[in-house]
Structure formats: structure tokens, C-alpha cells
Amino acid sequence: MLTPKVGHMAMSASTGSITVTDTPEELAKVGAYALSYSAHKTLFSAF
């Protein structure tokens, strides 16, 4: 998903955050995935 030698990801356990840097096109894909994952997780957390 990340562009080789361009895209980077960093995770912080203390804040629960993920930081992604990449091209605008790849960031759009990462953002869409994150929203989809969040919606799926929220949906199944309700049960």
C-alpha cells in the first residue's frame, strides 16, 4: 500500500496513533482503508 522508498508509517503505542506519509494518491487509499476498518470495527463492537 505504501510507495517503496517514499511512503513511511510510524505507530505510537502510547497515543494509539499511526502516522503515514506518502503520495497524495496513496494517502487517499490509506484513508479509505482506515475509514472502512473503523466502520467495520464500530459495527461489530455494537454486538
N, C-alpha and C positions, 0 to 999 in steps of 0.2 A: 504494500500500500504506500510506503514511503519511497520517494525518489532516491535511488542509490547515490551516495556521496553528496546529496543535497539535503534530504529530509532527516530530521532528528526528533527524538522523543525522549522526554525526561519524566520520571514518576517521582512523586513525593509521598511517602507513606505518612508523614506527619500531618500533611494537609489534605491528603486524599485526592490530590490533583495530578493531572497529566498535562504536560506542555508539549505541543507539537509545532515544529517549524518545517515548512516545505513550500512548494509552489502553490499558488492560489488554487489550481485545479485539484491537486492532491489534498489540500486542506478542506476543500468542499466535500471530497469523498470521505475524509476522516470525520468531518462534522455530521454528515448524513448518517454514517455508521453509529456515531455516538448518540445521536437522537433516536435512532432505531433501537439501539441497545437499551437506552434509558426508558423508552416507552414500553418495550417488552418486559423489562425488569419491573417497572411500576405496575403493569397489568397483572403479572403473576404474583407480585407481593401482596396484592389485594385479597388473594385467596388463602 
